[in-house]
Amino acid sequence: MKKIKSFFEKNNLKKVVNTRLGFFALLIVLLWLKNVLAYTIEFNLGIDRSIEYFILWINPIATTILLLSIALYVRRKRNAYIALMVIYGLLTLLLFSNIVYYREFTDFITINTMLGAGKVSTGLGESALRLFRPYDFIYWIDMIAIIFALATKRIKMQEKPVRARFSLAISTLSVLIFFGNLSLAETVRPGLLSRTFSRDYLVKYLGVNAFTVYDGVVTYQTNQVRAEASENDLEAVLDYVDGHYAEPNEKLYGLAEGRNVIYIHLESLQQFVIDYQLEDENGQLHEVTPFLNSLYHDNSTFSFDNFFHQVSGGKTSDAETLMDNSLFGLNQGSLFSQMGDKNTFQAAPNILAQTQGYTSAVFHGNKGSFWNRNETYKRFGYDYFFDASYYDVTEENSFQYGLHDKPFFEQSVQYLEHLQQPFYSKFIAVSNHYPYSELKGDEAGFPMANTDDETINGYFATANYLDASIEEFFNYLKASGLYENSVIVLYGDHYGISNSRNKDLAELVGKSKATWTDFDNAQMQRVPYMIHVPGTTEGYENHTYGGEVDALPTLLHLLGVDTTNYVLLGQDLFSANNEQLVAFRNGNFVTPNYTYLGGTIYDNHTGFAVNTPSEALSAQIEESLLKVETQLRTSDSINNGDLLRFNVESGLAPINPSDYSYLRQVNQITAIEDALGDKSTSLFSVNGNKSTVDLFETKSYLDNNPVAEVPEEETTTTSTEEAATE
């Protein structure tokens, strides 16, 4: 670096550019400027803090230096400059391609997208030309000018090559800069590379070049495992599934046959919140989730009080994998992100579409690219995906994870009413998401908890807001007529309060901070799971131990669907043959009597560790461990080898992702209504082509609690653990 500084001090700019190192430096500066310009005006990366701006500005530097430095090792003058310009041109093309692609898809180009360039152009269609802007010449004018300057010798090529040792030093420096960039990024976004939950985050913290290289490595590794897999690998999977199958409950089988399915995703909601009352500073008790409590105890609801989340690094996306597929997520990272746009799935929307004629849709007020949903859902067989681009999202009605729940549900019904029935739908709420402090104005007022942890203090208020949002949605379903012909499933996706904060929560749940143990942490992983079947009176509180992997076989049997030909790793929770063995992604497990955590056995009835287990208990634990390991290994082999592509016994026709498009979906659903005419089964058509949107009524917290006082806003400090609970 001293030599470069000295070089620039001794020479004027023109002389500098006429040297290889000076020309090299010029290209670095120009590429840096173009990247920063794109970050600023093209990409919506959600920059919230000054440290993120700093990372954003430095992240193009390392990879740009490293890639351009390849040309410094070329000794011949002409070849060296050609190499520099080729690399420079390719990096510019990569950046510009992402800019154009992002304008249409709000996402970045992956290696698989590049390999399927035809699919990209098909997706763009006739709108491709509209993606270009008059100012796009800015990204290319410098390259044209440089080529012209070289051709006319306004920029002269230096004959003397760069010494190999100096070239190596520059390459090494770029590597050091990159690891410095990565370390800084990891402090702001822990698990950036291991979890890869958003391509936006990878670009924001590491840059377009690094993202492309990383995606290439992951793609290669995945393709290698997939390439080595064969039909023979599926045999062990099918043997396990056959042996693990639990017969459905004859009394409940087909109870909800032919009904619409409405999944409501309860972001970060834990089971302990159900029936919980928070005491304010005046000693008054406040029900946190009054509507969910009433639903939980309704005789039309099958409620489960021992239902555990089973997610790992993929958090919410893992929960979706489990609920829709009866498969676990990956041991590291997110299956959605790493394999969602590659693998074959036998997901609920596809099964119901091909066997029962269901339409399917997901509603989510966040970016479609988050967790790679916009690609994964196509392979799940979702007909429609209404992401943030279909909602009126403003600074006032949203936060970093998307549209708040009340406007989300209210704005969703304009699309829901046009779906052909029966439909399989999923509504992903987000307001009850860390840091639990976003409620303002008329929605503020629910009391804060009084602990040493601000995250815990705000958790109950956002949970109460979620509860009120769901009640408004239920009221709409009843008013519109959808309620009676639907089965409504509500589930918590993962913990809201992390293990590191649970001790501060202890007293609020009747425990002691001093005696809180890992056993207590494990028991806190319960999440709500309710299956509401309007019209039935057979609902009850079910104490069966189960997890998210069990949700799909449970639902399909209620719908009267034979599951014997599908690869489902869970068991029907209503079945008398359910093993009640709940596996966690890390190999730990819980049963009705015992909890196993990292080699320690806990008695569920006492909460104490069993220090000297009997031979019978040891044998029982070993047997359970083997079953857990087999279930997790089977899931990994399915996902890593993409084994479901070989499963012809399912009877399901393969999904062609290019048949699905999440662009201009309003035109799609209305065109189907028009084509079907009197045969259309959408709520809009059944209602005489009259909209039901006006039936949705919403009120703020202060409207429902006029005497409530709005507390002063408080700031929160983000911990590394909760910073990525989505």
N, C-alpha and C positions, 0 to 999 in steps of 0.2 A: 504493500500500500504506500510506503514511503517513496518507492521508486516512481509509482504512478503520479503521486502528488508533485514530486520534483519535476517529473516530465512535463506536467501541465504548467508549472510555474516558469519553466525555461522557454516554453514555446507558446506562440499565439495559437488561437483556436484553429485557424486554417491549416497551420503546419501540423497541429495535432491530428486533425482529421485525415491528413495525408499519410499518416502512419497506420500500421495494422492495429496497434493498441488503441489509438485515438478513434479509428473507425469503429472498432469493437465497442468502445465506450459510448460512442454516439448511438449505436443501435440499441444498447442497453437502456439509455435514457429515453429514446423514442418509444420502445416497447413498454417501459414503465409508465410513461405518460398515457399511452393508449389503454393500458390496463386500468389505471386510476380513473380515466375518463369513463370507461365502461362500467366500473364499479359505481361511479357517481350518478350517471344518467341512464344506464341501461338495466342494471340488475337491482332488484329490491331485496337486499340482504339483511335487512333488519338491524342496522347499526344503532346501538343504544348508548354505548359508553365511549369515552375518549380512548381507552385502551384498545377497543375494537377498531376505531379509526386508525390508530397507529399500526396495528397488525395488518389491516387492510392495505395500508400504503407501502408496507415493507414486503408483503408476501410475494409480489412478482419478482423481486430482485434476485433471490437465490437461484431459482430454476432458470431464469433468463440468462444469468451469468454462466451457469453450468452448461446449458445447451449450446449457447453461442461459443463457449470456450472450446468446444469440439473442433471448430474451424481453426483455432490457434495452433493446433498440432500439425496442420497441413503446411508444408514448407514451400511448395511452389506458389508463386505470387498469384497467378490467375485462378488456380484451383482454390486457394485459400479464400479469396474474395467471393468466388462463386459459392463456396460452402457457407460463408457467412450470410450471403443474401438468400440462399435456399432455406437455411434454418430460420432466418428472420421472416421470410415469407410464410413458412409453415406455421410459425408461432402467431403471426398476424392472422392467417387464415383460421387457425384454431380459435382464436379469440373472437373473430368476426362471426364465425359459424355459430358459436355459442350465443352471441348477441342476437342474431337473427332467429335462432331456434327458441331462445328465451322469450322473445316478443310474442310468439304464438303459444308456446307450451309452458311458460313460466318455469322452466327447468333447464338443466345443463345436459349437454350431449355426452352420453356414455359410450364406451367401446362397442357395446352391443348395438347401440343406435347407429354408430358409424358403419358397423358391419352390415347392418340392415338399412343402408342409405335409401333404398327403394321405399321402405316403409315410411321413412321420414318424409320423403317427397310426397308420398300418397297422403300422409296426414296433413301436409300443408295444402295440397290441392291447388285450386285456382287462387287461393289467397296468398300464395308465395310472394308475388310481386308487391303486394300491399305491405309486406313486412319490411321492405327497404325504406329508408328515410333519406331525404335530400342531403342531410349532413353526413351520410355514411362515407362520403369521399374522404373525410378526415382520417379514417382508419387506413386509407390506401395512398393518399396523396404523397406522403413522405417516401414511400417505397418507389413510386414513379419518379419522384424528384431525385432520389439517390441513384437509381439506375441511369437516369439521364445524365446526372453529374459524373458518374463513372464512365459512361460511354463517351462523353465529351471531354473527359479528363479534367473537369473542374475539381473533381476529387481524384487525386492520383493514388495509384496502388504502390505500396512500398515493396521493394524487392526483398529487403532483408527480413527473414522469418523471425518469429518470436521464439526465443530460446525455450526448449522443452521444459527445462526446470521452472522457468517463470510461468509457462502455461499450466504446469501441474500445480503451482502455487495458487493460481487463480481458480482452478477447478476445486482445489481443496478449500479455499476460502468460501466458495459458494456453498459447499457442503456444510461448513461450520455455520454460515448464515442461516441455512435451512433449518438445522437442528436448533438454533437459537429461536427462530421463528416458531418451530413446532413446540418447543418447551414453553414459550410464552402463550401460545394458543391453548396448550393443555391446562395451563393454570386458569384460563378463562372458561374453557369448555372441556372438563375432564372426560376422558374416554373418547376423544374426538375420532381416533382411528379405529379403536376397538368396537365402537358402537355404530358409527357412521349412520346416524339416524336421519341426516338430511344432507343432500348434496349442496344445498345453500351454505351450510356451515363449513363444509370442506373448502368450498371456494372462498368464503369469507375469511377463513383463517389461514389457508395455505395457497390459494390462488388457482386459476384455471389450469395451468400447466401441471401443478402437483396433483390436482384432482384427477386429471386425465391419466397420469402415470399410475396413481394409486388404483384407480378403477381398472386399469389394464392388468395390474398385478392380481387383483382380486378376481377379475374375470378369468385370467389364465388358470389360477389355482382351482377355481370352481369348475372350469371346463375340463381340467385334467382329471379330477375325481369323477366327473360325470362321464368322461370319455372311457374311463376304465370300468364303469359299471355295466352290468349285463342283466338279462332276464333271470339268470340264476340267482342273483342277489335278492331278487324279489321273493323267491321261494321261502326264505327264512322269515321275511316280513309277513307273508300270508299265513304261515304256520303260527306265528305269534298272534296275529289278529284272530284267527279261528279259535285258538285256545283261550284267548282273553275275552271273547264275546260273552256278553251278559244278556240273557233273554229278556225281552220287554215285559213289563207288567201288563197282563192281559186286560185288567180293568181299565187302565189308562191308555192303552194302545189305541191310537186313532181318535183320542178325545177332541183334538183340535184339527181334525182332517179338513183340508180345503180352505182353512182360514188364512188371512193375511198374517204375516209375521212382522212384528215391529220390535226391533232390538233398540234399547236405549242404553247407551254407553255412559255409565256413571263415573266420570273422570275422578280418579284418586279417592273414591269413596270407600271407606272401610266399614266392616260390619259393626264395629263398636258404636258407630254413630246412630244406628237404628235404635229407636226408643230412648236415645240419650237426651238428657235435659241439662243445659248449661246454666250454672248459677251465676248471676251477675253480682256486681259489687253491693247491691242492696239486699241480696239473699233471695231474689226472685228467680224462679226457674223458667227457662225458655226451651221449648221443644226445638231441636235443631232441624229435624226432618219430619214435620207433622204429617205431610201427605204421604211420604214413603212409609211412615209408621202405620198409617191407616191401611195402605195397600198391603203391607207386609202381613197384617192380621186379618185381611179380608178373606172370606171363605171361598172366593174365586181365585185365590192366589196360592200357589205352591211355593212356599218360602223355605230357604235352606240356611240354617244358622252355622253350619260347619263346612262352608264352601270357601276354598282357598284359591288365591291367585297363584299362578305358576310361571310367572314371567322371569326373564333374565335381562340382559342388556338392552333388548329391544323394547322393553316396557310396554307402552300401549300397542305397538305393532305386534309384539309377542302375544298379547291378549287376543288380538284379532286373529292371529294365526291359530291359536288354540280354540277359540270359539267357533270360527268358520270352518276349520279343517280337522279338529281333533288331532292335531300335531303340535309338538313343542316347537318353540323357537330355537335358535342356535345357542350353543354354550357361550359364544362370544359374538357380540354384534347383533344386528337385526336381520332376520331372514328376509323381511320385506326389502331391505336395502341391498343385501348381497345376492339374493336368489329370486326375489319377487318378480323380476322381469325376465327370468330364464326358465324357471321350473314349471313342471306340470302339477296341477293340483286337482283334488276332488273335493272342492269346497261346497258349502251349503247352497249358495245361489245357483251353481251349475247343476248339482244333483236335483234340486227342486225344479229348475227350468226344464231339464230333460225328462224327468219322470212325472212331474205334476203340472207342468205348464205355467210355472211362476215367472213373473217379471221381478227384477231385482234392482235395488238402488242404494247408494250410500249418500248420506248428507253430512257435510262437515264444513264448518266455517273457517277453515285454514287452507293454506296452499295445498294444492293437489300433489305437489312434488315432495311434501314432507313425508318422511318414511317411505318414499317411492310409491306412494299409494296409487298415483295415476297410472302406473304400469302394472303393479301387482294385482289391482282389482280386475284388470282385464283378464288375467290368468285365473282368477277366482271365478270368473263368469258373471261379474256384475254388469248389468246392462247400462246402468247410469251411475255417474259419480258427480254429484253437485258439490263442488269445492268453493273456496272463497270467491272465485271469479263470478259465481252466480248469485252472490249476496251483496247487499249494500253495506259495505264495511267501512266504518269511519273511525277516527281516533276516539270519538266519544263512546262508541258501542263495541269496542274491541280492545284486545291487549295482545301481547306478543304471540300468544298461541291461537289467536283467531277471534271470531265473533262471539260475544257473550251469549249465554244460553237463551235468555228470553227473546232477543231479536232473532237468534238462530232458529228456534222452533217456529216463531211467528213467520219468518220469511221462507221457511221450508215447505209450508203447506201449499204454496202456490205451485210447487212441483209435485208434491205427493198426490194431490187430487187428480193429476193427469196420468198416474201409473195404472196400467192394466192390472186388474185383480184376477187371481190372487197375486200378491206381491210379497217379496222378502226384502225388508228394508232395515237399514241401520242408521241411527242418529247418534253422532259422536259429539257429546257435549264437552266443553273445555273449561268453563269458568272456575270449577273447583280444582284448579291446577296451581301448583307452587308458583309464586310465593304467597298466594291466598291473601292478597291485600289490594286487589284492583277495584273493589266496589266503591263507587263514589256517588255523590249527589243523592237522588231520591232512593237509590238502591242501598245506600249505607244505612245503618241503624241497628242491625242485629248486634247484640253485645259481643265484645271481644273476651276471650278467655284471659285469665290472669295467671300467666306463668312467666318464667324467665326467658321463654323462647317466643319471639314475635311470630314465627311461622305457625306454631301451634295456636297462638292466640287468634290468628285470622282464619284458621281452617274452618271453624264452625260457622262463621258468617258466610263464606262462599258455599259451604255445604247447604246452608239454609236457602241461599239464592238458587242453587241447583234444584232443590226440592220444590220451590215455588215455580220454577220454570217447567218442571215436569207436570205439576198440577195443571198449569195452563194448557199444556199440550194434551193432557188427558181430557180436559174440558172440551177442547176442540174436537177430539176424536169422538166424544159422545154426541156433541152437537151436530157434527157432520154426518154421522151414521156409520163411520168406519169402525167404531168401537166394538159393536156386537159381533162383527164377523172377523175379528182379529185375535191373535194371541200375542200378548205384549210381554217381552222378556227384558228385564232390567238387570244389569250386572256391573259390579265394580271391576275396573281393569287391573289395578295394582294398589300398593300402599300409597297413602297420602302423607303420613308422618313416618319418616325413616327410622331405622333402628338407632341411629346416632342421636335422635331426638326423643325417643320413646321414654327415657327416664324422666324427662321434664313433663311428659304426659301422664306419668304413672299415677299421681294423686287424683287426676281427673277421672281415671277409670278404676278407682278404688284400690290401687296398688301402692307400694312403697318404693320410692326412688332408690333407697339403700339396698333393698332386696331384689330389685329388678334383675332378671337373668335372660340368657339367650332363649330359654323356654318361653318366657313372656313375649319376646320378640317374635318367635315363631307363631304363637297364638294370635298375634296382632295381624297376621297375614290373611285373616279371614276377610272376605269382601261380600257384599250383598249379592244374592242371586235369587230373583223372583220370577216365576212364570205365572202371569195373570191371564186367566181364561174366562172372559166375561160369559156369564150365563151358568157356569158350573157352580155347584155349592160343595164340591168335594175337596176344596183347597185346605191345606193344613201346613203347619210348620214341620218341615222334614229335618231330622237330625243326622241324616246320612253324611258321612265324611266323603267329600269329593272335591274336584278342582275343575278348572276351566277346560281341561282336556275332555271332561265328561259331558260338556254342554251339548255338543252336536248330536251324539247318539240319543241323548235324552229328548231333545227337541224333535228329531226325525221320527222317533217312535210315537210321540204325542200327535204328530201329523199323519201317522199311519203309514210311514215309509219303511219298507223292508231294508235293513242296513247290512245284511249278511254279505253282500258283494262289494262293500266299500271298505277301504283301509282306514279304520277309525281306531285310534289307540286308547280312547276312553271307554267308559262303560255307562250304560243307562243308570241314572241315579235313582230311578224308581224300581229297578230290577232287584229281585230278592237275591240274585247271584252277584251283586256288586261287592267287590272285595274291600271297599272302603280303605284303600291304600292311596294316599295322596303324595305323589312324588314332586319334589322341588327340583328346579333345573340344575342345582349344584349337587344332587345326589342325596340330600337329606329327605326325610319323609315324615309324615304324621299319620297315625291311625286313631281309632276311637280310644284306645287305651294308652298308647305310647307315642312319644315324639323322639325321633332320632336326629341328632345334630352333630355332625363332625366327629362321630365316634362315641358320643355321650348319649345315653338313653335316659329319657325323662318319663316319669309316671304322670300321665295327664290328670289324674285325680288329685295328686298331692302337689304337683309342680316341681317336685324335687328329683334330682338325678339319682338313678339306680346305680350305685357304686359297685355292688357285687351281685350282678344278675344271676339268676339260676340257670342251669343248663338248658332248661326248657325255654326260658325267655331268650337266652342267647341264640338258640337254634331258630326261634321265631323271628328274631331280628335279622339274622343272617338270611333267612328265607325271604323276608321282605326286602332286604337290600338287593338280593339277586333279582327280584321282580322289578324293582325300581331301575336298576342298572340295565336290565333287558329292555324295559319300556323306553328309556332315554336313548339307548344305543339303537333301537329300532327306528326311532324318530330321526336320529342323526343320519342313519344309513339311507332312509327315504329322502331326506332333504339334500344331503351332500351328493348322492348318486342320482338324484332326480328319477327315482325308481318308479314313480307312478305313471311314467310314460309307457311302461311295459305292462301295466295292469289292464289287460283287455277284458278280464273277467268282470270288471265293474259294469260293463255294458254302456258306458258313457262315451259318446263321440268326443274326439280330441277338440280342445278349444283352439281356435285360430285368433290370436290377440288382435290381428289387423282387422278383424270383423267388428271390433269395438272402437268407438270414438267418443271421447268425453267433451268434444267441441260442439257448440251449437245444439245442445241437447233439447232445448225447448222446442226447436223445430222438429226434432226427431219424435218426441212424444205426441205433439199435436198432429203430426203427419200420420202417425199410427191411428190416432182417434178418427181422423178424417177418412182414412182408408177402411177402417172397420165399420164406420157408420153406426147403424143400430146395434151392431154386435159388440161395440166397444164396452168394456166393463169398468172403465175408469170411473172414479167418483164423480168427476166433472160430467161425464156422459150420462151416468145413471141419474144424476141430478138435473137432467134436462139441459145440459150444456150451460149450467149456471154455476158460477164459482162459489166455493165455500170459504174463501179467504176471510171474508168479513165476519165469519163466525168465531174467528180466533180473537179472544179478548185477553189483554195483558194489563197488569197493574204493577206499579212499583212497590217496594217495601213500605215506603211512607204512605202510599195509598191504602195499604192493608193495615198499617200500624201508624195512624196519624199522630199519636202522642209520642212516638219514638223520637229520640234525639239523635242527631247525626254526630258521631264522634269525630274528633279531629283526626286528620290523616296522619298516619305513622309510617315511618320508613322501615324497611327491612333489609337485612344483610343476607345476601345469597350464600349458601353453603355449597361446597363442591358436590355434595351428594344429591341435593334436591335440584341442582341447576339443570339436571337432565332427567327429570321424572317422566317426561312425556315419552 
